[in-house]
Each structure stands twice: as C-alpha cells, then as structure tokens.
Amino acid sequence: MRTLLTTLLLLLTLFGCASPPETLDIEVNADGDVNRADYKTFSWINDHYALNHSSNVEPQIVKKVAKQITSTLIDMGYTPALSVFDADFTVGFTLGARDKMPANAYPSGYNKEDWLVGPLGYAWAPSDSNAGRAYKEGELAIDIFDGKQKKPVWHGYAKTMVTQDDNVDAVVEEVVAAILQQF
C-alpha cells in the first residue's frame, strides 16, 4: 500500500490539479514535414503502452496514464485502429519521477527556527521545519510515430511538481490534456 501511495505521489508530481499547475513545464517537438491533419486512427506502439518508465512506477499508474491518453485522443476525434498495422499513427509514452526537496531546505538544527533564546542563552529546539516541503518531480513524455513511414513525428513532454495533497486522477487528466492539446 505504501508503494502504491508513493507511486501515486510520483504521478501527482507529473500531473497537475484541476487546472494545469503553474509549475507545469511543457515542451513539444514536431516534424514539420509530416501532415498530421491526415491522421484519423491510432494504436499503441506495444502491448505495454509505455516505451519506458521508472522502476518505482507501479503498473496501475502506467495503465491510468495509458487510459487517459486513449480517452483524450478519442475526445480529440481520433479512432482506435483494429491493429498497429492499420493505424495512421502509433503512440507510446515514458514516465518517471523523483523525490525533491527545495534548495533552501536544511536539516533540523540548521534553521534559525530551531534555536530558541531562553534565560540561559540559546537552546536547540529541533523542529520538523521541512515537513510538507518535500515533493515529487514527475515527467511524462508522449511520442507519436507515423504508422506508414515508421518514424517519429511528434514529441510532447511535461514536467511538474506534486505534493501529497494533489489528486492523482486530476493530475493525470490535466497533464495528458495539456500535452496532447499541442498535437
């Protein structure tokens, strides 16, 4: 259960809340020689959905991201192909996350809040001043490959930070939508 919560936090890092968070960074790279307007059908590049993902990402999260990408593409008007060979384009993604701590966070005892002035001078009163400041930095890259030419034609990437308070489903939905709206 703890691993699941950790993985959910990982995804939260990757994906925003009800609206894309201010910390959501998106980058897109497209092949200008390919007319993506002709694309009507899509398929997953493999049965595992993800091209690659961190070892700390649980399979449930990978499936959640894949389901959201599929749903978003359908909402955009694309139709799932019967097989990878019939698809106008194929989709794959890479998922990762890491624990982060703000650069201005110090161990207990180094913060001025940990020292109190009393009748005998300074006294160390350790506090958990960094509690709640740790977060996860998540990354999602979605790659689109031309089904006929078998070459990459589009790459969308997002990086964001997520805390324990974020809702995983909302984060996944918003980040996937923010990336794919650039397609």
KOLKE-831924 format. One line per 8 residues: number of its first residue (from 1); their letters; for each residue x, y, z of C-alpha. Coordinates in steps of 0.5 Angstrom, whole numbers, plus 500, padded with zeros to 3 digits. Each point is the difference from the previous one (the first is absolute). Layout:
REM KOLKE-831924
NUM	a	X:Y:Z; ...
REM end
This chain:
REM KOLKE-831924
1	mrtllttl	500:500:500; 506:505:502; 503:498:493; 493:502:497; 500:507:503; 507:501:498; 498:499:493; 494:504:500
9	lllltlfg	504:506:503; 505:498:494; 495:501:495; 497:506:504; 507:503:499; 499:499:493; 493:503:499; 496:506:502
17	casppetl	494:501:504; 493:503:498; 504:504:495; 507:500:498; 504:502:506; 505:506:499; 506:495:500; 498:496:494
25	dievnadg	505:501:495; 498:497:493; 505:499:494; 498:498:493; 504:498:494; 496:498:494; 503:498:493; 498:506:495
33	dvnradyk	500:495:494; 494:496:502; 493:502:499; 497:498:507; 493:502:497; 499:494:496; 500:495:507; 494:497:501
41	tfswindh	502:494:504; 505:498:505; 502:494:504; 505:499:506; 507:498:498; 501:494:504; 495:496:505; 504:503:506
49	yalnhssn	498:507:498; 506:504:503; 506:500:496; 504:500:507; 498:502:507; 504:501:506; 500:493:504; 497:504:506
57	vepqivkk	494:501:496; 494:495:501; 496:496:495; 494:503:502; 503:507:498; 502:498:494; 493:498:498; 497:506:503
65	vakqitst	504:504:495; 499:496:494; 493:500:501; 500:508:501; 504:500:493; 495:496:497; 494:504:502; 503:506:499
73	lidmgytp	502:498:492; 493:498:499; 497:506:503; 504:504:495; 497:496:494; 505:494:499; 497:493:500; 504:494:503
81	alsvfdad	502:495:494; 499:493:500; 507:499:500; 507:503:500; 501:499:492; 493:503:499; 502:507:504; 501:506:497
89	ftvgftlg	505:502:506; 502:496:506; 501:502:507; 505:499:506; 502:504:506; 505:500:505; 499:501:507; 505:502:506
97	ardkmpan	500:504:507; 505:501:505; 500:503:507; 502:507:501; 501:505:506; 500:508:499; 507:502:499; 499:505:506
105	aypsgynk	498:494:505; 505:498:505; 501:494:505; 497:501:507; 505:505:504; 502:504:494; 494:504:500; 499:506:504
113	edwlvgpl	493:498:503; 504:494:503; 503:505:505; 497:503:506; 502:505:504; 499:499:508; 502:502:506; 507:496:500
121	gyawapsd	501:503:492; 499:496:494; 497:493:500; 499:495:495; 492:498:499; 500:496:494; 494:500:495; 498:497:494
129	snagrayk	500:506:496; 501:497:494; 494:496:501; 495:501:494; 505:503:496; 502:493:496; 497:499:494; 501:496:494
137	egelaidi	502:502:493; 497:496:494; 501:499:493; 495:498:494; 503:499:493; 495:498:495; 502:498:493; 497:500:493
145	fdgkqkkp	502:496:495; 498:500:492; 496:493:499; 502:500:493; 507:503:500; 502:496:507; 504:507:502; 499:504:506
153	vwhgyakt	495:506:498; 499:504:507; 502:500:507; 497:503:506; 503:501:507; 497:502:506; 504:501:507; 497:503:506
161	mvtqddnv	500:499:508; 495:497:504; 498:499:507; 496:495:505; 494:505:499; 499:499:493; 495:495:497; 503:495:495
169	davveevv	495:500:495; 499:507:499; 508:501:500; 500:494:494; 494:503:497; 502:507:499; 508:499:499; 498:495:494
177	aailqqf	495:505:497; 505:506:501; 505:496:496; 495:497:494; 497:507:499; 506:501:497; 500:495:495
REM end
